[in-house]
Amino acid sequence: MSARTAEPRRPQSLISLRSPAEEPQHKENLTTVQSSAAVPSVTLYRLAAVAGVGSALILVVNAAKRSALIATTDLTQLLAPVAEILALGLVVGLFLAFGRRAGLFGISAFVINFVALASLVGVEVVINLVFSKLPLTTIIELRAGPLGLALVVSSFLFLLGTLAFVISLVVARGVPRIPLALYFIGAVPIALRAFVPEWALDLGLVTLAAAIAWLGGWLWMRASITSR
């Protein structure tokens, strides 16, 4: 008797074990997961856009208050620091949507800008809620001490952080450059408020408000596309 050599069976791949009826279902489930993951991103970007528009409106109120177009009240004084808090939301949204594409530089620029904006919240609190209740002589004495140094450092950090963040968004591409340029131009007199005339500071506030509103509206319209 001649022995018949049996051929070894090749193991079937996982793909071949899947029936044709299961493949469309698998693709449908994958699409559903991707769609559900995109929804929080759209919501996040649109919340960031709303925060940006809110920040712009408060900046306009600040400029109108400083120009005596509207009365200075406790409400307007309390609103002043909220502009920077809301701007933080827009900065986070722009970074997550575009800024992180710039790699390590984008991350570093975002961190510097975030810290700078957070420090400006304290500056606005001091200027609008503390200095406004003190006599001029006391303010001069406080500025001559460590508080004055802290205000200068915060202003310089804001200028540096804004420039770095704008450059990172330009490098990452995708964000319109005109509002980015206006964003930096408006930030310059705000950072140098101790050295510029009042009209320059007011103009800077309005310019920055226009840039932030533009970026916020643009991010709202691009939210669904950016999340894909």
Secondary structure, DSSP 8 states (H G I E B T S, - for coil): -------------HHHHS-TTHHHHHHHHHHHHHHHHHHHHHHHHHHHHHHHHHHHHHHHHHHHHHTTSS---HHHHHHHHHHHHHHHHHHHHHHHHTGGGGHHHHHHHHHHHHHHHHHHHHHHHIIIIIGGGS-HHHHHHHHTSHHHHHHHHHHHHHHHHHHHHHHHHHHH--S-HHHHHHHHHHHHHHHTTTTS-HHHHHHHHHHHHHHHHHHHHHHHHHHHHHT-
